[in-house]
Amino acid sequence: MSFHLRHAIVLGLFLLLVGCGKRTPVETVSPETSGVEFEERSLTHLDTEWPGWRGPGQNGIVPNCNAPLTWSDKDSIRWRRPIPGRGHSSPTVVGDQVYLATATQDPEQQIVLAIDRNTGDLLWKTTVSEGGFPPSGKMHSKSTHANGTVACDGERVFTAFLHHDKILAHAIDTVTGDVVWTQELGAFNAKFGYAPSPVLYHSLVIFAADNQGGGYLVALDHETGGIAWRIARAAASSYSSPMVARVGGKDQLLISGTGYVTSYDPRSGEQLWQTRCTAEATCGTIVTSPDGIFASGGHPQKQTVALSPTGQLQWSSRTSLYEPSMIALNGYLYGVTDNGIACCWNQTDGQELWKERLQGGFSASPVACGDKIIVSNLQGATYVFKADPSSYQELAVNRLGTDCYASPAIVDNQLFLRVGIGSGDARREELICIQAPSASPAEADATVSQVTND
């Protein structure tokens, strides 16, 4: 055997072992052996709130929306709250409180904040973990140590973070900020960090953790943190959040990534069907209609698909949205690609009805405010355009800060936006409450000044 052949074999084995990383078997847990009983629990009180990633329907849609569509540094700002550290966690709004996850680098801390929705005052700040962050080589340059959006049922805030090579989930009391329980979900071999957000389903809180060491889905009891079920997924790094929707007359837990779109029974974790499509790595969250499932990704493959409620491929497009999720509204599918191409498809046959180039790159996901779509780019500009299949109709471009990675939240007549200001070591973050002014200019100025400077 020649020296060059030996060298190639040794190098290949090294890359296989080091590049793929350590594989960790997933210890599965079934509902029959977990000792955790599933309970029907109404969450309808959250229908008019923004209880987690992509809002009450997990689809980014606010049917009755009175939030302003235009704003600036001087107009329609109710308050601004400085946020320590950095994160892509989008705002969660329940009752009179806004919740946000963030992380500081020095010291290494992962933190959940509660902010008064009316004044912007900080109500509590809870550090849930310290140390053990993945090295920079296992983090994407755009990633943070607080990517996931927290979920809230009105009594507790639920979140999960990666540290010390594992995922730990936490429940925090909404009034006191005290940690109620902590549960280790499993090992995690990071390639680019951890991104998924939890989803609420009756008495369960469901978490995804796709990673190159061995992926898994876990459902925890909301009161105790006990593991109700845990199932293994492929050993591949992907970043999409799970979502639960009623499609084809039944509740389905849906997630893209690892080369498939997969459906599970959210009560038990039992796989219902799996369809090969999209990509190995996806970031966007699936959207649905009563009889359709829509997913897009990602890397290295590029594909947007429509599936039937039982997983049959209905149509496919080579256009791909990797980071931003889509909007499925009134029979049409809207999205903005990472490099700023706004698109509209017919949900039924996949016909591309229009596309328009916007400025800049995009990581945030759009939200629909009535028949208007709102989405921010990485340069701090927020586009507002009509959800109209006939053509792209731009209504406004609003600028706040110098970058925006997080997606907006909308409740009643308020829009909440997390932005970055500045660059390099001088970069900082703010959470901004945008609301059409109802008070006098003097009162509005006093509110903004108080929150910014306290």
Secondary structure, DSSP 8 states (H G I E B T S, - for coil): --HHHHHHHHHHHHHHHHHH--------B-HHHH---------GGGTTSB-STTTTTTSSEESS----S---SSSSEEEEEEE-SB-----EEETTEEEEEEEETTTTEEEEEEEETTT--EEEEEEEEES----GGGS-TT--S--S--EE-SSEEEEEEEETTEEEEEEEETTT--EEEEEEEEE---SS------EEETTEEEEE---TT--EEEEEETTT--EEEEEE--S-------EEEEETTEEEEEEEETTEEEEE-TTT--EEEEEE-S-SB--S--EEETTEEEEEE-BSS-EEEEE-TT--EEEEES---SSS--EEETTEEEEE-TTSEEEEEETTT--EEEEEE-SS---S--EEETTEEEEE-TTSEEEEEE--TT---EEEEEE-SSB--S--EEETTEEEEEEEES-GGG-EEEEEEEE---S-HHHHHHHHHHHHH-
